[in-house]
Amino acid sequence: MKSNRFIRYLLAVLTLFPLLLTAKEISFSRITEGLASNFVSSVTQTEDGFIWVGTKNGLQRYDGMRFRRLLSLGLPGLPVDQLLIAQKSKSLLVRMEHKFFLLNTHTNKTQEIAIDKYSKDFQNYQIRLVQQGQHIFLILHGVDILLLNESKNKFESSKSIIDFPSNWEPTWLQYDQKGIFWISGKQGMGYFDTKKRSFFTNSNLSSLKNINRFFIDSKSRFYIHTKIRHSNGQIYLADANFQRKKIIPSAPNSDSNYHDFYDCFEYDHTVWTYGVDIFNLFDEDKKEFIQFYDRKNMDYGIQITTVSQVFKDRDNNLWVATDNGLYIMSVIGDHVRNIVTSTIFHKAAITALTSFGSDRILVSSWGEKLTAFKYDTALHINHEPAINSLIYKGQPPQDGSFRHIWAMEYDPKRGNIWVGCKDGRLIIFNTKTKKSQFLVPKVFEGQSIRHITIDNGGQLWFGTDNGKIVRTSNSGFALLADLKSAISCIRPGEGNKIWIGTRGSGVFELDGGSGKILKNYKSGNHGLSTSKIQDIEFIGNRFLAIAGYSGLDILNLSNGHIMQYNINNGLPQNMITALVTDNEGLLWMSTTAGICRFDPNKKEFHSFNKQHGLINTSNIVNLPMRGIKLESGKIAFSSDKVILIFDPSKFNNSNSAPKKLHITDFKLFDNYLSVDSLIKVGGVTLENWQNYFSIFYSPLSYNDRDNLKYYYRLEGSENSWILSDPRLGVRVAALSPGKYVFMIRSENQEGKFSAITRLPITIKPAFYQTWWFFSMIILLILLGIFILHRYRLRRLLEVHRLREKVARDLHDDVGSTLTSIHILSEVAKKDLSDEYHVVQSYLDRIGANSSQMMQAMDDIVWSIKPDNDLLQKIAARMREHAALILDPLKIQYIFKADDSIRNIKLDMEQRRNLFLIYKEALNNISKYAEATLVDIHIGAAASHIELIIKDNGKGFDSNKQQSGNGLFNMNQRSEALGAELKISSSTGVGTSISLIMKI
């Protein structure tokens, strides 16, 4: 039995051993989405902030959001072995097997680098690039060291920079803090003094042979790897003078029968070594390399065989290139610790935590009893399993329920540890007497004790599985309430009030003296998000935070108002399992998305992840289910297998705004445009058909990029900022021609915005949308109108001339002929005697007809003649005709023509029909009306001409059908004019004729 306890104790110590030695919390975040190959060989960062990754499947660029594989760079289809930055040109130096290229990452132009002197048998050499200061060296292992000459674009020997004996067979070099190049070789160690321009070695330096690699740390200590063929080799630790040397152990992967050292890396005074089947951290106390991660636990470690490189970027992130993808290694420091309890509690889950004194935490389990951990200000953890034996000394041997613990509480005033167990069992351990009481109080009725707390007066409160609330009393235990629902948590409030969360009935406020229920908060209208409560926690004395699986509720204790938070208004995930308030009044909570913090004053949430040392929740095993604030002010959360302890004050809000975003890619259809070129010329100018493009952006910072919100706005198209996902970018389609400005910015969880990044975009109009095209169209239209106008004028002039000619010919030829006929008929009548009365009647008829024809011909000539198109001329003609017809009959008439007709023109047909209607009306008056007065009026309005003729004759019945052609002709001519003819008459009253003609 004792031997088993010793083995368990030893396993527990071994579990925590790396933490005790390193005093550092280290976590890994794996980045594989979009990676061309999981076999990553190299990582570097260019001055613009991009991370460049070399893999077995080529070269990729990473901006923190996505990988982009750059094609058509002039690089061969070979694996990328090394990446470095040439200091002079800032170009990317790419080694692909035994080929070297300088890539200008702004222009994507590539130049191959030549090899001086060894080009013939170069493929047979083992090579490695090493960057030291401003220089890049090419080591031909055991043969030579060449220097990159960027001006000549070649690797060449340079005795002025570095020199060594011809038989030295160099294997590695490093530049130390004193300006000396140390060079290892198969003969040992030596150095080249750049000031004295000479090489030195001695017996101490040459005491170690077959040196493969070495590394000089910030303390000027040498880590030297010696190796002969087909062996793992050994690592020596030597001082600066090589006077003290010792072999230091390493810890390769346990299942490996071969390992190889690639290099060492130092960060924050900690040295790592890496290679094939080895990734170790140097323990300063033991002076040996140790494995600092768990290969089987992917939440806290990494599962790899080979580490090819460890690289530090400008934000102090550590990138690890492995054969299982790319990782960011976060060295957290002394304010976070994760303790895995698998070897302590085995398969048993953690059930409760309680603060035990100022520097201890007590941890219980379901079936494996409990244990304790001691910690200091730097969170060095010491396991103290002995307390388990002390507490369980004297346990009833036949009662296994005491091993299954649900709840614990420490009473510092009396020095008692209260342990609530399965089936109503209770343990009271006094830390002063080191004795335990094992009780089975009847008040619990065999129900498991799920929660224990101590109130402000020192009384202990217990909550059970079936909802009973029990409190200690002078006589033992007293049942104060039965809430009929499993108790999840109990919190003492101000005065004598007790607040209780239940698994199905919401939150209760009880009177601590009588147990009377004062209030019950449940889900529903204006109530809680859920009645299934996981935890409750006071935020000062004003608010009560309530956690459930549906979000976070904040109860205002003064007015009873409840504010609900969920994923729609800032909460990372709706499911909350535990709440803890820190000393600054900030609320920390565990969710299915990990640990987050709520600022009740700013009403802001801040999420934390593995890079902060706060593990991401990936499954139920590492989902924190309980949390407490320790007496030291630190906070502890625990899942089933892991305890997380951290100092919340080290996670204070940053007062600085996020970094300005960078536009990383501009994709036009399926082609990428050079962003550097676009920025250099001041923006993007596209043709009208090039209006579908995507813009990608990133902060080019690899720390809190996932805790930022990203917004964009396309000025000229959108007036508001639109939330965006930088992994998807911003896609723009069917953009109209015009000038736009694409703007992006980010917002951190404290509500601070970054500076705005702008990219002007111009979409050219199509040729048919340009001003010159519109001007040309207008000119063509005007020209067409002008030509049509000229043609119309020409036609009008031709018609005018024709009408003049016809009128003149009719007047001169036909008119003169009719006049001659009329005159001859009159002469003939005078010469005939009276007996030729028949002939004389014929001559009368000829004279009358010729006279009528002369009159008709005169009307035709008048209507044809263009000079008479004005309505004013028509009115004058009407006046003459009225005088001709009415004066001989002694009929008085009034003729009135308004001035409004002065400039109105009618065409020939309109003029003729209007005059003939007028003439027919006067003819009827003269023949049939027996009138003594005729009133004639002609006038014009804006849209019509009106002719009115009235007489005071005998009239006629207009309702009777009238025979004769006169009225019929008048109606026909008015229809031809598109005019409205109205004739109103009655017997003995006279007649009125009205003609309204549109103009």
Summary of the structure (lengths in Angstrom):
residues: 999
radius of gyration: 54.1
end to end distance: 124.8
largest distance: 181.0
contacts: 3152
relative contact order: 0.05
helix: 22%
strand: 40%
